[in-house]
Amino acid sequence: MSPFQRPPHHADIFKQAMYIFLIVLTGASLSLADQSKPNLPTVIASAVPFYPPVARAAGIDGVIRFRLSTDGSRVSTISVEGGPPLLVSSAEENIRTWRFKEHSPVTFEATFRYKMLAELECEMDSGTVVLRLPSEVEVSAKRLQTCDPNVQTKP
């Protein structure tokens, strides 16, 4: 030890040990988090999902959560974890159209969100579809309505 260095105190050694411990613990937890998320397969083909007409007419919206397993190129099993029954069958039907780039079989979660848009005026707006395949799908639509073409809408 040089004459200009002070001897280490137990508190300093303890702080350094805790700092190192936290770094190791953080790295281990990040590593475990990465391992718990499967590598999601790449969707190379799928049909466009639509709002189910009966649910749309009834103004039903909601979130459906699925647990999906693949065989390496297609969805092999679908488990519904929750959601409105009128929306589930339409989402399942869409999932069955998905085709994946060849991959190792994997199990992952997917969420479909169906949302009814506000009915402000009688406009030709059929909503939107946002695909973040294979984990998220968002479908929005206006409730079905009958419009009188003789009634002028505001510009």
N, C-alpha and C positions, 0 to 999 in steps of 0.2 A: 504494500500500500504506500502511495506517495505521501509526502508530508502535507499536501494540499487537499487530499481527499479525507472526508469524514468517514468514520466507520458506519456501516449500514445499521440502521435501527430495525428492531423487530417489526415495527409498524410499516416501514418502507418495504421490507421483504414480504410482509403479509399483503400489502396493496399490490405488489407486482405479481404475486402468486394468484390473487383473486382476478386480476386483469387477464392473465394468461388463461385461467380457468374459464372465464367468460368468453374469451375468444374461441377456445376449443369447444365449449358448449354450444355457442351460436353456430359454429361450422357444422357440428354434428346434427343440430336440429334442422339446419337448412338442407343437409344431405338427406335426412330422413324425409323431409317434406318433398324433395325431388323424387325420392323413391316411391312415395305414396301416390304421386300423380303418374298415371300411365302415359306413355307416349301415345297421343291420339293419332289414329290412322287418318290418312288423307282421302277425302271423298273425291272421287273422279267422275261420278254421275249420280244424279238424283232428280226426282220430279219436283216441280214447284208446289209447295203446300198452299192450300186454299182454306179460307174460313168455312167451316161446315155450314151449309145453308140453314139447317134447322136451328143451330146455335146462334147464327147471325140473326135470323128472324126473331128469335126469342131474346136477343140482346145479351147472350151469355158470353162472358169472357173469363179468363183464368190462366193458371200456370199448371202445366203437366210435367212431372219429373219422371224420367225413365232411367233404368239401369240396363245398359245394353252390352251384349257380348258379341264378338265377331269370330268368324272362322278363318280369317285371314284375307277375305275378299268381300264378304257380305255380313249383314247382321244375322246372327244365329239364334239369339234369344233376346226377348224384350220383357222386362218386368216393369209394370207401372207402379210408381211409388206414391202417386197421388195426383189428383186433378179432377176437374168436372167431367163426368162420364160422356156428355155430349161432344166433348172435344177430343177425348182419348182415342177413339177409333180412327178419326181423321189423321191425327198425329202418327199413330201406329202404321197406318196405311202409307204415309209418306216415308217413314223410317225404312219400311220394307223395300223401297225403291233405291236406297243408297247402295252404291258400289264403291269399294275402296281400292286404292293402290295396294298391291300385295304387301302384307305385313304379318307379324306374329300375332296370333289370336290375343285379344285384349278385352277387358271389361272396363266400361267407363259410364259416366252419367251424362245425360242429355236433357235439356229443358226446352219445352215449347211454351211460348207466351202468346196467348190470343188476347187481343185488346180491341174493344169497341171504341170507335172514334166518336167525337161529339157530332151531333146532327145540327149544324147551324143553318144550313139552307139546302135546297134541293140542287145539289151539284153532282156532276159526274166524277166523283172521286171514289175509287174502289179500294182505297187503302194501300198498304205496303207489305212487302215481305222482305225480311232481313235474315240472311243465312250466315251463320258463323259455325259452319259444319265442322265436326260432327257434334259440337257441344251445345249450341244454342240456335234456336229458330224463333223469330218473332213475326207474327202475322196480325195485321190490323185491318179493320174494315168498318164501314158505317153500317148501321142497322138497315135492313132492307126497307125501302119506302117507295111509295108510288108518288110520282111527280106529275103535275098537270103542265103540259108544255105551253098552254095558253096563259099561264101565270108568269109574269115577268119577274125575274129575280134581280136583286140589287147588283150593280156593276162592281 
